[in-house]
Amino acid sequence: MDEVVEEVEKVKREWYETYSKTQEHIKAIGEYGKSGRSEEKNSLPRLNGIAQDGLALLSSLQFRLDLLAPQLPTDEEVESANTVLESWKAQSQSLRSSLRNANLQAKENMRKAAKEERELLLGGGGESTVRRRNLQTKAGMTTAAESITESLRRTRQLMVQEVERSTGTLMTVEESTGVLKKAESEYKGQRSLLMRTRNLLSTMQRQDVMDRVILGVGFFLFSLAVLYVVSKRIGLLKLQRKVAEAVKAGLAGQVELRPQAVADDARVHNAEALMHDEL
C-alpha cells in the first residue's frame, strides 16, 4: 500500500476516535450539575478544556487530511478524501454547536442545583452546617483543580499548535524534496542530451576537417589537371604554328619554282623548233 494511503487511513482512524471521545465529553458537560447525580469526577472547566482540546485535534486532523488528499495516487481516492473532509467539517461544526448547547444546559443545571442547595442551607439544623463546611472545602479544591486544569489545557493547546506547525513544515519539506528530485531527474536528462550534443559537435568538427582536406586535395588535383591541359594546349598551338609556318614556306617555294619551270619549258620548246627547222 502507498505511504500516503496508509497515512490517510491512520488520520481517519484517529479522527473517528477523537470524535467519539469529544461527543462523550460534550454529553458529560450537558449532564453536569444535575440534581440527584453523585459527585462529579471532573469540573465543568476541565470538561470544557478536554472538549476544546478534542475540537482542536479534530481541526488538526482535518488540516492533515487536506494536505494529504492531493497526494493520493488516483483521482477517485482524491475525490473520496475531499468528500470525507467536507463531512468532517460539517461534523466539527455540529460538535461546536452541541458544545455551546451543552454549556447552556450545564449552567441551567447548576442554577437549579444551586437553588436547591440554597434552600437546604437556609433550612437550618446540623445537616445544613455540615453541608456548608463541605461546600467551602469543595469550593477550595475546585478552584485549585480548575487552575491546574486551565494551565494544563493551555499547555496542551500550545503543544497542538506546535504539532500543526511541525506537520506543515514537514509537508513543505517533503514537497520541496519532491521538487528537488524532479529537478535532479530533469538535470540528468539535460545532461545526457548535452553529452549527445557534444559528441555530435565533435563528429561534425571531424567531418568538417575531412571535408576541408578532401576539398584541398580535390582543388590541388584540379589545378594539376588544368595545368596539364594548358600545357598541352600551348604545345599544340606551337605545333600548329610551326606547321602553319611550314605550310606557308612550302607554298612560297612552289610559287618561286613555277616561273622558272615555265622558262625552261619555253627553251626546250624553242630548241625542238630549231631542230625541226633544220631538218
Secondary structure, DSSP 4 states (H G I P E B T S, - for coil): --HHHHHHHHHHHHHHHHHHHHHHHHHHHHTTT-TT----SS-HHHHHHHHHHHHHHHHHHHHHHHHHGGGSSSHHHHHHHHHHHHHHHHHHHHHHHHHHHHHHHHHHHHHHHHHHHHHHHTT-SHHHHHHHHHHHHHHHHHHHHHHHHHHHHHHHHHHHHHHHHHHHHHHHHHHHHHHHHHHHHHHHHHHHHHHHHHHHHHHHHHHHHHHHHHHHHHHHHHHHHHHHHHHHHHHHHHHHHHHHHHHHHHHHHHHHHHHHHHHHHHHHHHHHHHHHHH-
